[in-house]
Amino acid sequence: MLPPLILALGGSLVVAFLGRNQRFGFWGLFFCSLLLTPVIGLLIVLGSHNRRRPAECPYHPAKGRR
């Protein structure tokens, strides 16, 4: 009983780590993998998009103007 539970938890952690920069993030994919299966979670990671990064502004105050 315990080894399948450990495998499911470990697989969910691996899937969540692989998808930490994806749309759902680490925790979203972790819980999704726990509720469904790590295999389904992996398919979600492969099918989801990366998070959008804000476009860099050449006049951003942190970069300093010249």
N, CA, C and O atoms as a CHARMM CRD file, in Angstrom:
* protein
*
  264
    1    1 MET  N      0.81300  -1.19600   0.00000 PROA 1      0.00000
    2    1 MET  CA     0.00000   0.00000   0.00000 PROA 1      0.00000
    3    1 MET  C      0.85900   1.26300   0.00000 PROA 1      0.00000
    4    1 MET  O      0.54100   2.22900  -0.69400 PROA 1      0.00000
    5    2 LEU  N      1.91100   1.26100   0.75100 PROA 2      0.00000
    6    2 LEU  CA     2.73400   2.45300   0.87400 PROA 2      0.00000
    7    2 LEU  C      3.60700   2.73700  -0.35900 PROA 2      0.00000
    8    2 LEU  O      3.71300   3.90000  -0.74700 PROA 2      0.00000
    9    3 PRO  N      4.23800   1.73200  -0.99500 PROA 3      0.00000
   10    3 PRO  CA     5.07400   2.04400  -2.17100 PROA 3      0.00000
   11    3 PRO  C      4.34000   2.72800  -3.32800 PROA 3      0.00000
   12    3 PRO  O      4.91100   3.64500  -3.91700 PROA 3      0.00000
   13    4 PRO  N      3.10200   2.34100  -3.69500 PROA 4      0.00000
   14    4 PRO  CA     2.42400   3.08600  -4.77000 PROA 4      0.00000
   15    4 PRO  C      2.14400   4.53600  -4.38800 PROA 4      0.00000
   16    4 PRO  O      2.18600   5.42600  -5.23600 PROA 4      0.00000
   17    5 LEU  N      1.85800   4.76700  -3.10800 PROA 5      0.00000
   18    5 LEU  CA     1.61400   6.13100  -2.63700 PROA 5      0.00000
   19    5 LEU  C      2.89500   6.96400  -2.72800 PROA 5      0.00000
   20    5 LEU  O      2.86000   8.13100  -3.11900 PROA 5      0.00000
   21    6 ILE  N      4.00500   6.36000  -2.36900 PROA 6      0.00000
   22    6 ILE  CA     5.29400   7.05900  -2.44700 PROA 6      0.00000
   23    6 ILE  C      5.65700   7.34200  -3.90700 PROA 6      0.00000
   24    6 ILE  O      6.16100   8.42000  -4.22100 PROA 6      0.00000
   25    7 LEU  N      5.40800   6.39000  -4.79100 PROA 7      0.00000
   26    7 LEU  CA     5.67700   6.59600  -6.22400 PROA 7      0.00000
   27    7 LEU  C      4.79600   7.70400  -6.79800 PROA 7      0.00000
   28    7 LEU  O      5.26800   8.52000  -7.58900 PROA 7      0.00000
   29    8 ALA  N      3.53300   7.74000  -6.41100 PROA 8      0.00000
   30    8 ALA  CA     2.63300   8.79200  -6.90200 PROA 8      0.00000
   31    8 ALA  C      3.06400  10.15600  -6.38300 PROA 8      0.00000
   32    8 ALA  O      3.04300  11.13400  -7.13100 PROA 8      0.00000
   33    9 LEU  N      3.44900  10.23800  -5.12800 PROA 9      0.00000
   34    9 LEU  CA     3.90000  11.50500  -4.55300 PROA 9      0.00000
   35    9 LEU  C      5.20800  11.95900  -5.19900 PROA 9      0.00000
   36    9 LEU  O      5.36800  13.13700  -5.51900 PROA 9      0.00000
   37   10 GLY  N      6.13400  11.03200  -5.39000 PROA 10     0.00000
   38   10 GLY  CA     7.40900  11.36500  -6.04100 PROA 10     0.00000
   39   10 GLY  C      7.21600  11.77900  -7.48700 PROA 10     0.00000
   40   10 GLY  O      7.83600  12.73400  -7.95400 PROA 10     0.00000
   41   11 GLY  N      6.35300  11.05700  -8.19700 PROA 11     0.00000
   42   11 GLY  CA     6.06100  11.42300  -9.58200 PROA 11     0.00000
   43   11 GLY  C      5.40400  12.78700  -9.68300 PROA 11     0.00000
   44   11 GLY  O      5.69500  13.55100 -10.60300 PROA 11     0.00000
   45   12 SER  N      4.51900  13.09700  -8.74300 PROA 12     0.00000
   46   12 SER  CA     3.87000  14.40600  -8.73100 PROA 12     0.00000
   47   12 SER  C      4.88400  15.51800  -8.46300 PROA 12     0.00000
   48   12 SER  O      4.79400  16.59800  -9.04800 PROA 12     0.00000
   49   13 LEU  N      5.82700  15.25700  -7.59800 PROA 13     0.00000
   50   13 LEU  CA     6.87400  16.25400  -7.32800 PROA 13     0.00000
   51   13 LEU  C      7.75000  16.48800  -8.56100 PROA 13     0.00000
   52   13 LEU  O      8.12000  17.62400  -8.85900 PROA 13     0.00000
   53   14 VAL  N      8.07500  15.41800  -9.26800 PROA 14     0.00000
   54   14 VAL  CA     8.88600  15.55400 -10.48100 PROA 14     0.00000
   55   14 VAL  C      8.13700  16.35200 -11.54500 PROA 14     0.00000
   56   14 VAL  O      8.70700  17.23800 -12.18200 PROA 14     0.00000
   57   15 VAL  N      6.85900  16.03300 -11.73300 PROA 15     0.00000
   58   15 VAL  CA     6.04700  16.75100 -12.72000 PROA 15     0.00000
   59   15 VAL  C      5.93100  18.22200 -12.32900 PROA 15     0.00000
   60   15 VAL  O      6.04300  19.10000 -13.18400 PROA 15     0.00000
   61   16 ALA  N      5.70900  18.49200 -11.05900 PROA 16     0.00000
   62   16 ALA  CA     5.59400  19.87400 -10.59100 PROA 16     0.00000
   63   16 ALA  C      6.90300  20.63400 -10.78800 PROA 16     0.00000
   64   16 ALA  O      6.88800  21.80900 -11.15400 PROA 16     0.00000
   65   17 PHE  N      8.02500  19.97600 -10.55100 PROA 17     0.00000
   66   17 PHE  CA     9.32000  20.62400 -10.75500 PROA 17     0.00000
   67   17 PHE  C      9.55600  20.93800 -12.22600 PROA 17     0.00000
   68   17 PHE  O     10.08100  22.00000 -12.56200 PROA 17     0.00000
   69   18 LEU  N      9.16800  20.01600 -13.09900 PROA 18     0.00000
   70   18 LEU  CA     9.33000  20.25100 -14.53800 PROA 18     0.00000
   71   18 LEU  C      8.44100  21.39200 -15.02100 PROA 18     0.00000
   72   18 LEU  O      8.80200  22.10500 -15.95800 PROA 18     0.00000
   73   19 GLY  N      7.29200  21.56800 -14.39500 PROA 19     0.00000
   74   19 GLY  CA     6.36200  22.59900 -14.83100 PROA 19     0.00000
   75   19 GLY  C      6.36000  23.84900 -13.99500 PROA 19     0.00000
   76   19 GLY  O      5.39200  24.60900 -14.04000 PROA 19     0.00000
   77   20 ARG  N      7.40700  24.09300 -13.23100 PROA 20     0.00000
   78   20 ARG  CA     7.42500  25.25400 -12.34000 PROA 20     0.00000
   79   20 ARG  C      7.37900  26.57300 -13.08800 PROA 20     0.00000
   80   20 ARG  O      6.93700  27.56900 -12.51600 PROA 20     0.00000
   81   21 ASN  N      7.81600  26.62900 -14.34200 PROA 21     0.00000
   82   21 ASN  CA     7.76500  27.86000 -15.12500 PROA 21     0.00000
   83   21 ASN  C      6.62900  27.85600 -16.13700 PROA 21     0.00000
   84   21 ASN  O      6.57600  28.71100 -17.02100 PROA 21     0.00000
   85   22 GLN  N      5.73000  26.90400 -16.00800 PROA 22     0.00000
   86   22 GLN  CA     4.60100  26.81900 -16.91800 PROA 22     0.00000
   87   22 GLN  C      3.45200  27.66800 -16.40900 PROA 22     0.00000
   88   22 GLN  O      3.55900  28.32700 -15.37500 PROA 22     0.00000
   89   23 ARG  N      2.35600  27.64400 -17.14700 PROA 23     0.00000
   90   23 ARG  CA     1.21500  28.48500 -16.84400 PROA 23     0.00000
   91   23 ARG  C      0.61800  28.20100 -15.45800 PROA 23     0.00000
   92   23 ARG  O      0.24500  29.13700 -14.75100 PROA 23     0.00000
   93   24 PHE  N      0.52300  26.93700 -15.06100 PROA 24     0.00000
   94   24 PHE  CA    -0.10900  26.58100 -13.79500 PROA 24     0.00000
   95   24 PHE  C      0.83600  26.67200 -12.60300 PROA 24     0.00000
   96   24 PHE  O      0.38100  26.73100 -11.46000 PROA 24     0.00000
   97   25 GLY  N      2.11700  26.68300 -12.84600 PROA 25     0.00000
   98   25 GLY  CA     3.08700  26.79400 -11.76400 PROA 25     0.00000
   99   25 GLY  C      3.30700  25.47900 -11.03100 PROA 25     0.00000
  100   25 GLY  O      2.69300  24.45800 -11.34100 PROA 25     0.00000
  101   26 PHE  N      4.19600  25.53400 -10.05700 PROA 26     0.00000
  102   26 PHE  CA     4.59200  24.34500  -9.30500 PROA 26     0.00000
  103   26 PHE  C      3.41200  23.74600  -8.56000 PROA 26     0.00000
  104   26 PHE  O      3.10700  22.56600  -8.73400 PROA 26     0.00000
  105   27 TRP  N      2.74100  24.54500  -7.73000 PROA 27     0.00000
  106   27 TRP  CA     1.67600  24.01700  -6.87400 PROA 27     0.00000
  107   27 TRP  C      0.46000  23.57200  -7.67500 PROA 27     0.00000
  108   27 TRP  O     -0.16000  22.56200  -7.34100 PROA 27     0.00000
  109   28 GLY  N      0.11500  24.29800  -8.71000 PROA 28     0.00000
  110   28 GLY  CA    -1.01600  23.89900  -9.53400 PROA 28     0.00000
  111   28 GLY  C     -0.79700  22.54900 -10.17900 PROA 28     0.00000
  112   28 GLY  O     -1.69000  21.70200 -10.18400 PROA 28     0.00000
  113   29 LEU  N      0.38900  22.34700 -10.72200 PROA 29     0.00000
  114   29 LEU  CA     0.69000  21.06000 -11.35500 PROA 29     0.00000
  115   29 LEU  C      0.88200  19.94600 -10.33300 PROA 29     0.00000
  116   29 LEU  O      0.58100  18.78500 -10.60900 PROA 29     0.00000
  117   30 PHE  N      1.37500  20.29400  -9.17200 PROA 30     0.00000
  118   30 PHE  CA     1.53700  19.28000  -8.12900 PROA 30     0.00000
  119   30 PHE  C      0.18700  18.71900  -7.70700 PROA 30     0.00000
  120   30 PHE  O      0.00400  17.50300  -7.64300 PROA 30     0.00000
  121   31 PHE  N     -0.76500  19.61300  -7.41600 PROA 31     0.00000
  122   31 PHE  CA    -2.08000  19.14700  -6.99000 PROA 31     0.00000
  123   31 PHE  C     -2.85000  18.48700  -8.13100 PROA 31     0.00000
  124   31 PHE  O     -3.61700  17.55100  -7.91000 PROA 31     0.00000
  125   32 CYS  N     -2.64400  18.97300  -9.33600 PROA 32     0.00000
  126   32 CYS  CA    -3.27000  18.34600 -10.49900 PROA 32     0.00000
  127   32 CYS  C     -2.74300  16.92500 -10.67900 PROA 32     0.00000
  128   32 CYS  O     -3.50700  16.00900 -10.98500 PROA 32     0.00000
  129   33 SER  N     -1.45000  16.74400 -10.49000 PROA 33     0.00000
  130   33 SER  CA    -0.85200  15.41400 -10.61700 PROA 33     0.00000
  131   33 SER  C     -1.30200  14.48700  -9.49000 PROA 33     0.00000
  132   33 SER  O     -1.45200  13.28200  -9.69100 PROA 33     0.00000
  133   34 LEU  N     -1.51400  15.05200  -8.31200 PROA 34     0.00000
  134   34 LEU  CA    -1.99500  14.22200  -7.21000 PROA 34     0.00000
  135   34 LEU  C     -3.44000  13.78100  -7.44100 PROA 34     0.00000
  136   34 LEU  O     -3.79300  12.62800  -7.19500 PROA 34     0.00000
  137   35 LEU  N     -4.26900  14.71100  -7.91600 PROA 35     0.00000
  138   35 LEU  CA    -5.68100  14.38400  -8.11700 PROA 35     0.00000
  139   35 LEU  C     -5.89000  13.44000  -9.29300 PROA 35     0.00000
  140   35 LEU  O     -6.71100  12.52500  -9.21500 PROA 35     0.00000
  141   36 LEU  N     -5.16400  13.65100 -10.36700 PROA 36     0.00000
  142   36 LEU  CA    -5.30200  12.78600 -11.54300 PROA 36     0.00000
  143   36 LEU  C     -4.26000  11.67900 -11.43100 PROA 36     0.00000
  144   36 LEU  O     -4.43500  10.74500 -10.64800 PROA 36     0.00000
  145   37 THR  N     -3.19400  11.76900 -12.19200 PROA 37     0.00000
  146   37 THR  CA    -2.03500  10.87300 -12.05700 PROA 37     0.00000
  147   37 THR  C     -0.81900  11.65500 -12.52300 PROA 37     0.00000
  148   37 THR  O     -0.97000  12.63800 -13.24900 PROA 37     0.00000
  149   38 PRO  N      0.37500  11.25000 -12.13100 PROA 38     0.00000
  150   38 PRO  CA     1.56700  11.93200 -12.63100 PROA 38     0.00000
  151   38 PRO  C      1.69400  11.87700 -14.15600 PROA 38     0.00000
  152   38 PRO  O      2.24800  12.79600 -14.76000 PROA 38     0.00000
  153   39 VAL  N      1.19400  10.82700 -14.77600 PROA 39     0.00000
  154   39 VAL  CA     1.26400  10.72400 -16.23900 PROA 39     0.00000
  155   39 VAL  C      0.38400  11.79500 -16.88400 PROA 39     0.00000
  156   39 VAL  O      0.80800  12.45100 -17.83600 PROA 39     0.00000
  157   40 ILE  N     -0.83000  11.97500 -16.37600 PROA 40     0.00000
  158   40 ILE  CA    -1.72100  13.01800 -16.88800 PROA 40     0.00000
  159   40 ILE  C     -1.11800  14.38900 -16.60400 PROA 40     0.00000
  160   40 ILE  O     -1.20200  15.28800 -17.44100 PROA 40     0.00000
  161   41 GLY  N     -0.51000  14.55700 -15.43000 PROA 41     0.00000
  162   41 GLY  CA     0.15800  15.81700 -15.09800 PROA 41     0.00000
  163   41 GLY  C      1.29200  16.12600 -16.06100 PROA 41     0.00000
  164   41 GLY  O      1.48900  17.27900 -16.44300 PROA 41     0.00000
  165   42 LEU  N      2.03100  15.10800 -16.45100 PROA 42     0.00000
  166   42 LEU  CA     3.11700  15.29500 -17.41500 PROA 42     0.00000
  167   42 LEU  C      2.57000  15.72000 -18.77200 PROA 42     0.00000
  168   42 LEU  O      3.16300  16.56400 -19.44400 PROA 42     0.00000
  169   43 LEU  N      1.44700  15.14300 -19.17700 PROA 43     0.00000
  170   43 LEU  CA     0.81900  15.55700 -20.43400 PROA 43     0.00000
  171   43 LEU  C      0.35200  17.01200 -20.36300 PROA 43     0.00000
  172   43 LEU  O      0.42800  17.73700 -21.35500 PROA 43     0.00000
  173   44 ILE  N     -0.11900  17.43000 -19.21700 PROA 44     0.00000
  174   44 ILE  CA    -0.52600  18.82700 -19.03900 PROA 44     0.00000
  175   44 ILE  C      0.69500  19.74500 -19.13300 PROA 44     0.00000
  176   44 ILE  O      0.61900  20.81200 -19.74100 PROA 44     0.00000
  177   45 VAL  N      1.80800  19.34300 -18.54300 PROA 45     0.00000
  178   45 VAL  CA     3.04200  20.14100 -18.63100 PROA 45     0.00000
  179   45 VAL  C      3.49000  20.27000 -20.08100 PROA 45     0.00000
  180   45 VAL  O      3.86600  21.35400 -20.52400 PROA 45     0.00000
  181   46 LEU  N      3.44900  19.18100 -20.80700 PROA 46     0.00000
  182   46 LEU  CA     3.88700  19.21400 -22.20000 PROA 46     0.00000
  183   46 LEU  C      2.95000  20.03800 -23.08000 PROA 46     0.00000
  184   46 LEU  O      3.38000  20.60700 -24.08300 PROA 46     0.00000
  185   47 GLY  N      1.67500  20.10500 -22.71000 PROA 47     0.00000
  186   47 GLY  CA     0.71000  20.83800 -23.51200 PROA 47     0.00000
  187   47 GLY  C      0.50500  22.27800 -23.11400 PROA 47     0.00000
  188   47 GLY  O     -0.13300  23.03000 -23.85000 PROA 47     0.00000
  189   48 SER  N      1.03200  22.69100 -21.95800 PROA 48     0.00000
  190   48 SER  CA     0.80200  24.06000 -21.50000 PROA 48     0.00000
  191   48 SER  C      1.89800  24.99700 -22.00400 PROA 48     0.00000
  192   48 SER  O      2.97100  24.56600 -22.42800 PROA 48     0.00000
  193   49 HSD  N      1.59200  26.28600 -21.94400 PROA 49     0.00000
  194   49 HSD  CA     2.51900  27.31100 -22.41100 PROA 49     0.00000
  195   49 HSD  C      3.34300  27.84400 -21.24900 PROA 49     0.00000
  196   49 HSD  O      2.96700  27.72100 -20.08300 PROA 49     0.00000
  197   50 ASN  N      4.47700  28.44000 -21.60000 PROA 50     0.00000
  198   50 ASN  CA     5.27800  29.11500 -20.58800 PROA 50     0.00000
  199   50 ASN  C      4.56000  30.36500 -20.12400 PROA 50     0.00000
  200   50 ASN  O      3.70700  30.91000 -20.82500 PROA 50     0.00000
  201   51 ARG  N      4.91900  30.81200 -18.92800 PROA 51     0.00000
  202   51 ARG  CA     4.36300  32.06800 -18.43300 PROA 51     0.00000
  203   51 ARG  C      4.86100  33.20200 -19.29900 PROA 51     0.00000
  204   51 ARG  O      5.97800  33.17200 -19.81300 PROA 51     0.00000
  205   52 ARG  N      4.01700  34.19700 -19.45100 PROA 52     0.00000
  206   52 ARG  CA     4.44100  35.36500 -20.22200 PROA 52     0.00000
  207   52 ARG  C      5.35100  36.23800 -19.36700 PROA 52     0.00000
  208   52 ARG  O      5.07300  36.49400 -18.19600 PROA 52     0.00000
  209   53 ARG  N      6.40200  36.67300 -19.95400 PROA 53     0.00000
  210   53 ARG  CA     7.31700  37.58900 -19.28400 PROA 53     0.00000
  211   53 ARG  C      7.02200  38.99800 -19.78600 PROA 53     0.00000
  212   53 ARG  O      6.74900  39.18100 -20.97300 PROA 53     0.00000
  213   54 PRO  N      7.07000  39.98100 -18.91900 PROA 54     0.00000
  214   54 PRO  CA     6.83000  41.34800 -19.40300 PROA 54     0.00000
  215   54 PRO  C      7.92800  41.78200 -20.37000 PROA 54     0.00000
  216   54 PRO  O      9.09700  41.43600 -20.19900 PROA 54     0.00000
  217   55 ALA  N      7.53600  42.53400 -21.37300 PROA 55     0.00000
  218   55 ALA  CA     8.51000  43.01700 -22.34900 PROA 55     0.00000
  219   55 ALA  C      9.45000  44.01000 -21.68500 PROA 55     0.00000
  220   55 ALA  O      9.04300  44.80400 -20.83700 PROA 55     0.00000
  221   56 GLU  N     10.70300  43.95000 -22.08400 PROA 56     0.00000
  222   56 GLU  CA    11.67600  44.86200 -21.50700 PROA 56     0.00000
  223   56 GLU  C     11.55200  46.22600 -22.14700 PROA 56     0.00000
  224   56 GLU  O     11.49300  46.35100 -23.37000 PROA 56     0.00000
  225   57 CYS  N     11.51300  47.22700 -21.32500 PROA 57     0.00000
  226   57 CYS  CA    11.41300  48.60600 -21.78600 PROA 57     0.00000
  227   57 CYS  C     12.81300  49.22500 -21.75100 PROA 57     0.00000
  228   57 CYS  O     13.48200  49.16400 -20.71900 PROA 57     0.00000
  229   58 PRO  N     13.26500  49.81500 -22.85400 PROA 58     0.00000
  230   58 PRO  CA    14.61100  50.39500 -22.84300 PROA 58     0.00000
  231   58 PRO  C     14.72700  51.59800 -21.91600 PROA 58     0.00000
  232   58 PRO  O     15.83600  51.99400 -21.55800 PROA 58     0.00000
  233   59 TYR  N     13.59800  52.18600 -21.52300 PROA 59     0.00000
  234   59 TYR  CA    13.62400  53.37300 -20.66500 PROA 59     0.00000
  235   59 TYR  C     13.17800  53.05800 -19.25800 PROA 59     0.00000
  236   59 TYR  O     12.68700  53.94500 -18.55900 PROA 59     0.00000
  237   60 HSD  N     13.33200  51.83500 -18.82300 PROA 60     0.00000
  238   60 HSD  CA    12.93100  51.43500 -17.49400 PROA 60     0.00000
  239   60 HSD  C     13.82800  52.12800 -16.47400 PROA 60     0.00000
  240   60 HSD  O     15.04700  52.15300 -16.64200 PROA 60     0.00000
  241   61 PRO  N     13.24000  52.68900 -15.41900 PROA 61     0.00000
  242   61 PRO  CA    14.04800  53.44100 -14.43600 PROA 61     0.00000
  243   61 PRO  C     15.12800  52.60300 -13.76100 PROA 61     0.00000
  244   61 PRO  O     16.16200  53.14500 -13.36900 PROA 61     0.00000
  245   62 ALA  N     14.92100  51.32700 -13.62000 PROA 62     0.00000
  246   62 ALA  CA    15.92100  50.49900 -12.96100 PROA 62     0.00000
  247   62 ALA  C     17.14700  50.32400 -13.83800 PROA 62     0.00000
  248   62 ALA  O     18.23500  50.07000 -13.32100 PROA 62     0.00000
  249   63 LYS  N     17.00400  50.45300 -15.14300 PROA 63     0.00000
  250   63 LYS  CA    18.13600  50.29500 -16.04300 PROA 63     0.00000
  251   63 LYS  C     18.97100  51.57300 -16.15300 PROA 63     0.00000
  252   63 LYS  O     20.15200  51.53000 -16.49500 PROA 63     0.00000
  253   64 GLY  N     18.35000  52.68300 -15.86300 PROA 64     0.00000
  254   64 GLY  CA    19.08000  53.95800 -15.93200 PROA 64     0.00000
  255   64 GLY  C     19.09400  54.52600 -17.34000 PROA 64     0.00000
  256   64 GLY  O     19.41400  53.82800 -18.30200 PROA 64     0.00000
  257   65 ARG  N     18.74700  55.78400 -17.44800 PROA 65     0.00000
  258   65 ARG  CA    18.76200  56.46000 -18.75600 PROA 65     0.00000
  259   65 ARG  C     20.11200  57.06500 -19.02600 PROA 65     0.00000
  260   65 ARG  O     20.85700  57.41000 -18.11000 PROA 65     0.00000
  261   66 ARG  N     20.41100  57.18700 -20.28900 PROA 66     0.00000
  262   66 ARG  CA    21.66500  57.84900 -20.66800 PROA 66     0.00000
  263   66 ARG  C     21.38100  58.95800 -21.60700 PROA 66     0.00000
  264   66 ARG  O     22.30200  59.64400 -22.04800 PROA 66     0.00000
